[in-house]
Amino acid sequence: LLLLLNFFMEFDHLATIETVIYRSLNELKVNQDKTLDFLFHLKLSKTQNNIFVEPIQEIRLANIPEKYNDFKVYFSNQEIPVVHFELSLKHDSISFYKKLKYFFLISNSIYIYTDSIETEKKRSAEIDVLKFFFILQLESFLNKNKMFSKIKLINNEIKEINIDSLKDSIKEIWNESLVYIGINKIQEIPNIEDLCSIEINTLSGTNQISQFIFGGKLNAEKKISCINPVSIKSFSQFSFPLFILSNIISYLPDNILFDEDYQKIYNSFLIARIFNDLWLTSNSVINHWSSYVSKGKVIENFGGNVSAFLTGMMEEFEKTLPSNLRKNENSLNKIRELSEMVQGRITSLYTSQLLILQTQALDKFKDILIWQAKYSHKEFEFEKGVAILQVNDWFESKASRITITEMRLDFNGAKKELQQVLVEVAEKFKDSAVSKLISIQKTSKKTSKGKLKQSGVIAGFGITAAVRPRGFGNLQLVTSYSHGPHVFNFSLVNDLDIAEQEGQTRIKSIRIQPSLNFDVDI
């Protein structure tokens, strides 16, 4: 969306320039069908020198926004009327190179004005422009849309130029351009002269010293003459495809400046990309945790792991952002949004683990109650208090390790819920058939031990049978029969539905347990 928005902003910028050109052409007192020649003047120089064919006429239009004052249109009425486009370099920006591409594409001849041509510099405005032009020409060559242009490098400084050194510099730029688009990998490698002619022109007062360094004048004019003619009437049809193509830039020099509007869009895109990358990374980590918890397991030291994870995520966001965007309002909003989204998923994971711990605590509590019923001789209320205390201590120990203090998540509410459930379960267990059956077994054992023994060792056989059909405990039958050391216990309680609702698993409707007892009389 950001890239699309930028495209339409730049599209509108170029559309305005095209409209200015079209309006300017309609101002001309020229036959609409007459062929025109287009000449592009690129002002990299601060001086006002121009090479114009006299008489020259500037075409001034009303209601042109001030931000387009770096662009002018001139006209000279010759045998073939010439329309001059003049563009001044204000700053190296994306919109400048889009305009540059458009004028390169529609113009047959290109004049580049510089204050000096420094052949020893690795980076200068004219070098960047030439490389941009070469890459554009080579792309057209690869697309079987061969173009040819005449280029004049116009030096405004009265200084002798080392032509050989300049020629070597231009060849080096040409080779870089070949490598950049990969044309050096194909069989046919074009020469500079195949796609353009380059002429150096030095202005010295009224004198002009010209010299072709690539291609020749006759060859250049011959190739230019083969280009399809353009008239005022056909200009729109000729310009529009080039105008669309100019919005696609495949090469930009290093350290290019962004226009203010584009900079905002680029900043938003960069922030959104960092946000998206961190969100995907965070999701990957949380999904791994969720997979573990979904199996009914609790993550050891979950609280510490989450604290380190959140801190690292925020640090990575700030570290990845350029320093000038760290206090940007959009950046701060995105950091907050990311934090809230991640914390939302972590809160859900934390709640799931608390539920797992509550279930485990309840199972542990039931086991303790059964053990007390079998082996303890103390009062039930006392033993119930001991069991609740033990389970609470266990729950606190486990829950404290998954608590996340930075997110203000604690287990106090879950602990209160658990205590209420434990009290309810204890009261139900006191009156349950299981508790009564265990009590009967303990009583029977005492009774059998109280009888006279006829020998030193008495062996007794016992059978305990329990039937638990479906129901809610409204039918209960407990009976016992003993004959000497032999005991038969039977219980019938229809509470299977209640047991399943309480979370008990693997409950059999009929259970028989044989036993063999030995009483030794000392």
C-alpha positions, 0 to 999 in steps of 0.5 A, spaced: 500 500 500 505 504 501 509 503 495 502 504 491 501 510 494 508 513 493 507 511 485 501 515 485 504 521 488 510 521 483 505 519 478 501 525 479 508 529 479 510 527 472 503 528 470 503 535 472 510 536 468 507 532 462 501 537 462 505 543 462 509 540 456 503 539 452 500 546 454 506 549 452 506 545 445 499 548 444 501 555 445 506 554 439 504 558 432 506 551 429 502 547 424 500 541 429 502 536 424 509 538 423 515 534 425 518 537 432 525 536 435 526 535 442 532 537 446 534 536 453 538 541 457 540 539 464 543 544 468 548 541 473 551 548 473 550 554 477 551 559 471 546 561 466 550 559 460 546 555 455 547 553 448 541 555 444 539 557 437 537 564 436 532 566 436 529 563 442 522 563 446 521 561 453 514 559 453 511 561 460 504 559 462 500 561 468 498 557 474 504 553 474 505 551 482 512 554 484 515 547 486 515 546 478 520 552 477 526 548 476 523 546 469 522 551 463 520 550 456 523 554 450 522 554 443 526 555 437 523 556 430 527 553 425 526 548 419 525 543 424 522 546 430 526 545 436 522 544 443 528 545 449 526 542 456 531 545 461 531 542 468 535 544 474 538 540 479 536 542 486 537 536 490 539 528 488 532 525 489 527 520 487 523 525 483 529 528 480 531 521 477 524 520 474 524 526 471 531 525 468 528 518 465 522 522 462 526 527 458 532 522 456 526 518 453 523 523 449 529 527 447 534 526 441 539 530 444 542 532 451 546 537 453 549 537 460 552 543 463 557 543 469 561 548 472 567 543 471 568 536 469 573 532 475 575 526 472 579 524 478 573 524 482 569 517 483 563 521 485 560 527 482 553 529 479 555 528 471 558 521 473 551 519 476 547 522 471 552 519 465 551 512 469 544 513 470 543 514 462 547 509 460 543 504 464 537 506 461 540 506 454 542 498 455 535 496 458 532 499 452 537 495 448 536 489 452 528 490 450 530 490 443 528 497 443 534 500 441 535 508 442 540 513 440 542 520 443 547 525 442 550 528 448 554 534 449 558 535 456 558 543 456 564 545 461 563 552 464 570 553 467 575 556 463 580 550 464 584 545 459 581 538 460 585 532 459 580 528 454 584 521 455 583 522 462 575 524 461 574 518 456 577 513 460 572 515 466 566 515 461 569 508 459 569 506 466 562 508 468 560 504 461 563 498 464 560 499 471 553 500 467 554 493 463 556 489 470 550 493 473 544 490 469 548 483 467 549 485 460 556 482 460 553 475 460 550 475 454 554 474 447 553 481 444 556 487 448 554 494 445 559 499 444 558 506 447 558 509 440 552 504 438 547 507 443 550 515 443 555 520 441 558 524 446 561 531 445 565 535 450 564 543 449 567 548 453 564 555 453 569 561 454 566 567 453 563 567 446 568 562 444 566 554 444 571 549 443 568 542 441 570 535 440 567 528 439 570 523 444 565 518 442 562 517 436 562 522 430 557 528 428 555 525 421 554 518 424 550 521 430 545 525 425 544 519 421 542 515 427 538 521 429 534 522 423 532 514 423 527 516 429 520 516 428 518 523 427 513 526 433 508 532 432 504 536 436 498 532 434 502 526 436 505 528 442 500 525 447 500 518 444 508 518 443 509 521 451 504 517 455 508 510 454 514 514 456 511 517 462 508 511 465 515 507 464 519 513 467 515 511 474 520 505 474 527 506 476 531 500 476 538 504 478 539 510 483 546 513 485 548 512 493 546 516 498 540 519 494 535 524 498 528 522 499 523 527 497 519 530 503 513 526 502 516 520 499 521 520 506 514 520 510 512 514 506 518 510 506 519 511 513 512 508 514 514 502 510 520 501 514 517 501 520 511 497 518 516 492 515 520 492 522 513 491 525 511 485 521 518 481 521 518 482 529 511 480 529 512 474 525 518 472 529 514 473 536 508 468 533 513 463 531 516 463 539 509 463 542 506 458 537 512 453 540 510 455 547 502 454 545 504 447 542 507 445 549 501 447 553 496 444 548 499 437 551 497 439 558 504 441 560 506 447 564 512 451 561 518 451 566 520 458 568 515 461 564 515 468 567 522 469 566 522 466 559 517 471 557 520 477 561 527 476 557 523 475 550 519 481 551 525 485 553 529 482 547 523 484 542 523 491 544 530 492 544 530 489 537 525 494 535 529 500 537 536 497 534 533 496 527 530 502 527 534 508 524 536 513 530 532 519 527 525 514 527 526 512 534 522 518 537 517 518 531 510 518 533 508 512 528 514 508 531 512 509 538 505 507 536 507 501 532 512 499 538 505 499 543 501 496 538 506 490 537 507 490 545 499 489 546 498 484 540 504 479 543 502 480 550 495 479 548 497 472 546 501 471 552 496 472 557 492 467 553 497 462 554 498 464 562 491 463 563 491 456 560 497 454 564 493 456 570 487 452 569 492 446 568 495 447 575 488 448 578 486 441 575 493 438 577 492 441 584 485 438 584 487 431 583 493 431 588 488 433 593 483 427 592 489 423 592 491 426 599 484 425 601 483 418 600 490 416 603 488 420 609 481 416 609 485 409 609 491 410 614 489 416 618 486 416 625 485 423 626 479 427 625 476 429 618 476 436 619 483 436 621 486 432 616 482 436 611 485 442 613 492 439 612 490 437 605 488 444 603 494 447 606 499 442 602 495 443 596 495 450 596 503 450 598 504 446 591 500 450 587 503 457 589 510 454 588 508 452 581 504 458 579 509 463 582 514 460 576 509 462 571 507 469 573 509 475 569 510 481 574 511 486 568 505 484 565 501 485 572 499 478 571 498 474 578 495 467 580 491 470 587 484 470 583 486 463 581 488 461 588 482 463 591 478 459 586 482 453 587 481 454 595 473 454 594 473 448 589 477 444 594 473 445 600 467 443 596 470 437 594 472 435 601 465 436 603 463 431 598 468 426 599 466 426 606 459 423 604 461 419 598 460 412 598 468 411 597 469 414 604 464 410 607 467 404 604 474 405 606 471 406 613 467 399 613 474 396 611 477 399 617 472 397 622 471 390 619 479 389 620 478 391 627 472 386 628 476 381 625 482 382 630 478 382 636 476 375 636 479 369 639 484 365 635 485 358 635 492 358 633 498 362 632 497 364 625 490 365 622 489 366 614 483 370 612 480 371 605 476 377 603 472 379 597 470 387 596 465 388 590 463 395 588 457 397 583 457 404 581 451 404 575 449 411 572 446 416 576 446 422 581 447 418 588 440 417 590 440 410 591 446 407 596 446 400 598 452 398 603 452 391 606 458 386 609 458 379 611 463 375 615 465 368 617 471 368 622 477 371 618 473 371 612 470 377 610 465 379 604 463 387 603 458 389 597 456 396 596 452 399 590 451 407 589 449 410 583 453 416 582 457 415 576 455 421 573 457 425 579 464 422 579 465 424 571 462 431 572 468 432 578 473 430 572 474 423 575 477 418 569 477 411 568 471 409 572 469 402 572 461 400 573 463 394 577 469 393 581 471 386 585 478 386 589 480 380 593 484 380 599 488 375 603 490 377 610 494 373 615 493 375 623 499 373 627 498 372 635 504 373 639 
